[in-house]
């Protein structure tokens, strides 16, 4: 029997647990109150349960995950999925978050992966070639010459892999084939969370930073623009700088969309701003 709600439809453990608690409260009345549910979990007080549901630090131990799974009535795959959600949320490194995310995907039925918020974009952003190929295929007239299209990639892709990747982009609803046999973007501008909350976007950004290092070593200066500036400012003005960077990116996107044509090259632009010293109130003003 599928539990209500089903954890497979979630990627945030606190959102799932809050929805589950609301279901309990509506179905059981007083027996579904904070105090009652806390008692059934063996917690010292209802305030502990409130923290579990709302504290950003998510104070949930593996042992408590087991107790929650038993109380909710989860089967083994869903219990393991809940544990992976919790561990992904609490992971301190991108590597561990990625490991737990992959674990979640392996546990979730394939038929549900496309409708689970947070997992639907993972396949797209987890392979940096797909966003590049999405741009290239729609900006190049290649008339099903997959070998020619693959050779435009850097590093090159085989014709078979190139064709398979374009088909995947079409299946994802990101590209569509025209009656003339060309490809166009369904939406020319995919905007992601600017804070990089989505794990797949974090991985994509990490890969593209590494690609920038390669470009620094391999491309002549007239084919790239990589510069840096080191400065000191009050930490309180950092949010204003972040907003300026985002506005610049939005303005640049408008110009780029106005310059679309055929047989163009694909470029990657990274904007990076981060502290290189520690001292004072480093988190002041950061939202």
N, C-alpha and C positions, 0 to 999 in steps of 0.2 A: 504494500500500500504506500503510495506517494505521500510524504508528509506535507502538511500545509502550515507555512509556506515551504517550498522545496529549496534547500540550500544550493542546489545546482544552478539556480537562476540568479545567484548573487556572486559578487566578487569582494564585497566588503562585509566582514563578519559582524560588525556592529549594526549595520543596516539590517542584515538578516535577523540577528537576535532581537532587535527592537520590533521588527515586524512579527516575529514569532511571539514575543511577549504580548504585543497588542492583540494577537489572535487568542492567546490564552485568557487575557483579561476580558475580552468580549464574550468568549465561550463559557468561562467559569465564574465570572463575577468576582466575589470576594476571594474565592479559591484561586483566582488568577492574579491577585494583587502582588505588589512588590514583596510584601512581607511573606505571603504564602509561598510564592515561587522561590524566594531566598531560602526559606525553611526546607523546601523539597530538595534544594541543591546542597543543603548542609552548610550554608553561609551563615556567618555570625550575625549579620543584620541586613536590612533592606538597602542600607546605604551602599553596601558592597555590590549588590546587584545593580544599583543605580550607576555605580562607577563602571561596571562591566558594560553597561548599555551606552554610556555617554563619555567616559574618560578617553581622551585622544591617545593615551598611553596603553589602552586596552589591557587592563590587569587580569589576564586570563592565562592560567598555567595549563600545560598539557593534561594534568590530572583533572582540572576543572573542565576542560574540553570533553573528556571522557564522561564526566558526570552530566554535562549538558546534553551530550549525544544520547545517553541512556534516558534522561528525562524527556527529551523531545521524541525519542523513539526512532532514531536514525539507524538505517542499516549500515553495514561496514563501509561501503564506498562513500556514502554521504558523511559518515563520521570522520573518515580520513580526509574528505574534502573540506569539512569544517576546520579540522586541525591545520590543513595546508593554508586555508584562508587566514587563520590567526597568525601562523608563523610568517606568512608573507607580509602581513601588516606590521609585524613586530621586527622584521629583519632590518639589520643596520647596514647591509651592503647590497649593492645592485646584484652581485652574484647570487646571494642567498635569496633575494626576492625573485630573481629569475628562476632559480631551482624550484621554489615553491609554486611559482606560476605554472611552470611546466608540469609539475605534479598535479595541479588543479585541472589542467587541460587533459591529462592522461586519464583522470578519474571521471570527467564529465562525458556523458553520451554525446556522440558526434552530432546528433539531431538537435541538441540543445545549445551547441557552441555558438551558432550564429545569432541566437536571440539573447544570449547572456551579456548584459552590459559590461564592458570592460575587457571581454575576451574577443569581441567581434573584430577589433582593429589589430589584434596581436599579430596575426599572420601577415598583415600588410606591412607593419612597421618593423617586425622582427627580422626581415630580410631587407637590407638597405637597397638592394637592386630593384625591388618592386616599385618604390616611389620614383626612382630614377627612370625605370622602364615605362612607367605610366606617363611621365613627361615626354620621353623620347618617342614612344609609339604614336602619340597624338600630335607630335610636332614634326614627324618625318613621313615622307611619302615613300614607302618601301614595297608596296604592292605584293605583300605576302612573301617577300624575299627575307626569310627569317635569318639566313646566314649573314646577309648584309646588315640587318638590324642588330644582330648579336655582335658584329665586329665594331659597331659604333659604341658599344659599352666599354668601360675602362675599369677593370680588365674585361676583355671580350667574353661573351657568353656563347655557348654552342647554339646552333639553330634549333635543336630539339628543346633545349631548356628555355630558350627565348620564347618559342611558340607556346610551351606549357605555361610559362609565367604570364604571358599576355592573356591566355585563356583564363587563368586564375583571377586576373584583374577584372575580366569581364564577368566571371562568376560572382565576384565580390560587389559588382555593381559600380565599379570605379572607371571602367572603360566600356565602350560599346562600339560594335562594328557598324559602319555605314553601308548603305546599299552599293556604294562604289568600292567596297573592300578596304576602306581606310578605317582608322580608329580615332575616336574622339572621347574626351573626358566627359563623364556624366555631370560632374560638378568640377569646374576649373580650379576651385580653391577649397582645399580641405583645411579647416582651421582646427588645431588641436588645443588642448588645455595649455595656456601660456606658462603655467607653473610646472608643467611636466609631470603631472600626477600619474598619468597612465604609464605603466611599466614598459609597454612596447615603445612608447615615444622616448622614454629614458634610454632604452637600449639603442634606438635609432640615433639619438643624439650622441651617445658614447661612441658608436661606430663612426659617425661623421666627424667627430673630433679626431679620431685616429686617421681618417682619410685626409684631413687637413694636414696632419703631420707628414703624410706621404707626399702630398702636393708641395709642401714646403721644401722637400728634398729633391723632387723630380721635375717640377715644372719651372720654366723660366719666369722671371718676374712679370713680363708683359701678359702672361696668361693667368695670373692670380693676383689677389690683393690680400695679403696677410700682414697686418700691422698691429702694434700694441702700444698702450700708454699706461703708465703707472702713476697714480695720483692719490692724494689723501683728501678726505672729505669727512664732515660729520656723518655718522651713521644714520642720523635722523633724516637725511636727504636721500637715502638710498631708494625708498619707494618712488620718489619723483624721477630719479634716473631710470628706474625700471620702466615706468610708464612712458618716458620719452623714447626708450628703445622700442617699446611695443608700438607706439604711434608711428615711429619711423618705419617699422616693418609693415604696418598696415598701408602706409602711403606708398611704399615700394611695391607692394603687391598690386595696388591699383595701376601703377605705371607698367608693371610687367604684363598684366592682363590686357592692357591697351596696345602692347607691342607684339601680340601673338602672330605667328606666321607659319611657314613650313620650313623643313630642313634646318631646324635650329639646333644648337648645342644646349645641353642641360648643365646647369651650374648649381652648386650647393653653397649657401651662405650661412655661416654660423656667427651669432653675436654672443660674446661671452663677457660676463661681468661677475667677479667674485673677489672676496677678501683674500689677501695674502699675508695678513698679520692678525694677531689676536690681542685684544686688550680693550678696556672700557666695556661698554654695553653693546657687544657685537650684534645682539638680536634686537636692539632697540629700533622700533619703527618698521620692522620686517613683518609683513602680514602673511 
